């Protein structure tokens, strides 16, 4: 059995539950999934400061977890704290955004991202550039409701999301569209018939990649930037995180 921990670094437990339900729909029968929410920080990440806090919350959640796991999914599109999680984890860590853009590149030459919350536009452009894939990005289109708003009332946002996805194809030249955001988990199934190119669900992409890496059981790096860092002195961190990095 493959065991995967999903970390949702925002503090809204209903969104964590949504991500977990969606992940179970796409996971293999032999995969056991469980999820953790951030212990502190914004209810939903919709700004740079929220993103920065969420990175801390994500590594704190990993450090606090005592369960067995073969891989970790960072269940927040934009992947706050992803590199830090990879540095301290002894199993593969996969981000929703990372997995989505890599799989999009396997399906088409250029991809677009559609998500909720206007501030995510430049943030996701910067994320894609940091992964070396700016040349493959056709566009990032956002709708005004945040992912948290969409999770509370997805039906109200479906038309806006469908318009954004079709505009990515018709106006921006996207050959693949990613529907990004924990609050949008599962909505790709409801929009696929309206989009004339492959439409990817971020949770499905992350779970499938995590399952594949877990089966391979890759060794933890002992050299390079993702090897476990040297112990550091710290103050006022949670006991789990202080132990993990100290």
C-alpha positions in Angstrom: 0.0 0.0 0.0 1.2 3.5 -0.8 0.6 6.1 1.9 0.5 9.8 0.9 0.1 12.8 3.1 -1.6 15.9 1.7 -0.6 19.2 3.3 -3.0 22.1 2.8 -1.1 25.1 4.3 -4.2 27.3 4.7 -6.3 27.0 7.7 -9.7 26.3 6.2 -10.5 22.7 7.1 -13.4 22.4 4.6 -11.0 23.1 1.8 -8.6 20.4 3.2 -11.6 18.1 3.2 -12.4 19.1 -0.4 -8.9 18.3 -1.5 -8.9 15.0 0.2 -12.2 14.0 -1.4 -10.9 15.0 -4.8 -7.6 13.2 -4.3 -9.5 9.9 -3.4 -11.4 10.1 -6.7 -8.2 10.1 -8.7 -5.9 7.9 -6.5 -5.2 4.2 -7.2 -7.2 1.7 -5.2 -4.0 0.7 -3.2 -3.2 4.3 -2.1 -4.0 5.5 1.4 -4.5 9.2 1.7 -4.7 11.5 4.7 -4.6 15.3 5.0 -3.3 18.0 7.3 -4.2 21.7 7.4 -2.0 24.6 8.4 -2.0 25.3 12.1 -1.7 29.0 11.6 -2.0 31.6 8.9 -4.6 32.8 6.4 -7.8 30.9 5.9 -7.1 31.0 2.2 -3.9 32.2 0.4 -4.6 35.1 -1.9 -1.5 37.4 -1.5 2.2 37.4 -1.3 2.2 37.8 2.5 -0.2 34.9 2.8 2.0 32.9 0.5 5.0 33.6 2.7 3.2 32.6 5.9 1.9 29.4 4.2 5.4 28.3 3.5 6.1 28.3 7.2 2.8 26.6 7.9 3.6 23.8 5.4 7.0 22.9 6.8 5.5 23.1 10.3 2.7 20.7 9.3 5.2 18.2 7.9 7.3 18.4 11.1 4.3 17.8 13.3 3.1 14.8 11.3 3.9 11.4 12.9 2.2 9.1 10.5 3.8 6.7 8.0 4.1 8.1 4.5 5.7 7.3 1.2 5.2 10.7 -0.4 3.8 14.2 0.4 1.6 16.4 -1.7 1.7 20.1 -1.1 -2.0 20.8 -1.7 -1.8 24.5 -2.5 -1.5 25.8 -6.1 1.6 28.0 -6.2 3.5 25.6 -3.9 4.5 27.8 -0.9 7.4 26.2 0.9 7.9 23.5 -1.7 11.7 23.6 -1.8 11.9 23.7 2.0 9.7 20.7 2.3 11.9 18.8 -0.2 14.9 19.8 1.8 13.7 18.4 5.1 11.5 15.5 4.0 12.9 12.0 3.6 10.2 11.0 1.0 9.3 12.6 -2.3 7.4 15.9 -2.1 5.2 17.0 -5.0 3.5 20.4 -5.4 0.2 20.9 -7.1 1.5 23.6 -9.4 4.8 21.8 -10.1 3.0 18.6 -11.0 0.4 20.4 -13.1 2.9 22.4 -15.3 5.1 19.4 -15.8 2.2 17.2 -17.0 0.9 20.1 -19.1 4.2 20.2 -20.9 3.9 16.5 -21.6 0.5 17.1 -23.3 1.2 20.3 -25.3 3.6 22.9 -26.4 2.1 25.8 -24.4 -0.1 25.8 -21.4 -2.3 28.3 -19.5 -3.4 28.5 -15.9 -6.8 29.6 -14.7 -7.4 30.2 -11.0 -9.3 32.4 -8.5 -8.0 35.6 -7.0 -6.5 38.4 -9.1 -3.2 38.6 -7.1 -2.3 35.1 -8.2 -1.6 36.3 -11.8 1.9 37.7 -11.3 2.6 35.2 -8.5 2.0 32.2 -10.8 3.9 33.8 -13.7 6.9 34.1 -11.3 6.5 30.5 -10.1 6.5 29.2 -13.7 9.6 31.2 -14.5 11.3 29.9 -11.4 10.7 26.4 -12.8 12.4 27.3 -16.1 9.2 27.1 -18.1 8.3 30.7 -18.8 8.7 30.0 -22.5 6.0 27.3 -22.3 3.4 29.5 -20.5 0.7 31.0 -22.8 -1.0 32.9 -20.0 -2.3 33.1 -16.5 -6.0 34.1 -16.3 -7.7 34.8 -13.0 -11.3 35.4 -12.0 -12.2 37.9 -9.3 -13.6 35.4 -6.7 -10.8 33.8 -4.6 -10.4 30.1 -4.4 -12.0 30.3 -1.0 -15.0 32.0 -2.5 -15.2 29.5 -5.2 -15.0 26.6 -2.8 -18.0 28.0 -0.8 -20.1 28.5 -4.0 -18.6 26.7 -7.0 -21.8 26.9 -9.1 -21.6 30.7 -9.1 -18.1 30.6 -10.6 -18.4 28.0 -13.2 -19.4 30.4 -16.0 -16.4 32.7 -15.2 -14.0 29.8 -15.1 -15.3 28.4 -18.4 -14.9 31.7 -20.0 -11.3 32.0 -18.7 -10.4 28.6 -19.9 -11.8 29.1 -23.4 -10.1 32.5 -23.7 -6.8 30.8 -22.9 -7.3 28.7 -26.0 -8.9 31.1 -28.4 -6.9 34.2 -27.5 -3.7 33.1 -25.9 -2.8 29.9 -27.9 -2.9 27.5 -25.1 -2.8 23.8 -26.0 -3.4 22.7 -22.4 -5.2 24.5 -19.6 -4.7 23.9 -15.9 -7.4 24.6 -13.4 -5.4 25.6 -10.4 -6.2 26.1 -6.7 -7.2 23.9 -3.8 -10.6 25.6 -3.7 -11.1 24.6 -7.3 -10.4 20.9 -6.7 -12.7 18.7 -8.7 -14.2 21.4 -10.9 -12.2 20.4 -14.0 -14.6 17.5 -14.5 -17.5 19.9 -14.7 -15.8 22.2 -17.2 -14.1 19.8 -19.6 -16.9 19.7 -22.1 -16.6 23.5 -22.5 -12.9 23.5 -23.1 -11.5 22.3 -26.5 -8.1 21.2 -25.2 -7.0 19.0 -22.3 -8.1 20.5 -18.9 -6.0 19.4 -15.9 -7.0 19.2 -12.3 -4.1 20.3 -10.0 -5.0 17.7 -7.3 -5.2 14.9 -9.8 -1.8 15.8 -11.3 -0.1 16.0 -7.9 -1.6 12.7 -6.6 -0.6 10.8 -9.8 3.0 12.1 -9.7 3.3 11.4 -6.0 2.0 7.8 -6.5 4.6 7.2 -9.3 7.5 8.6 -7.2 6.4 6.6 -4.1 6.5 3.4 -6.1 10.0 4.1 -7.3 11.2 4.8 -3.7 14.0 7.3 -4.8 16.8 7.8 -2.3 17.0 11.0 -0.3 19.8 13.3 -1.6 22.9 13.4 0.6 24.5 16.2 -1.4 23.3 19.3 -3.2 20.7 21.9 -2.4 18.0 19.4 -1.3 20.1 17.4 1.1 19.1 17.6 4.7 20.6 20.9 6.0 23.0 21.2 8.9 21.3 21.7 12.2 20.4 25.3 13.0 19.8 27.1 16.3 16.3 28.6 16.5 13.8 30.3 18.8 10.1 30.2 19.2 9.4 27.5 16.6 7.0 24.7 17.3 8.5 21.7 19.1 8.2 19.5 16.0 9.8 22.0 13.6 12.5 22.9 16.1 13.4 19.2 16.4 13.3 18.7 12.6 15.7 21.4 11.8 17.8 21.3 14.9 
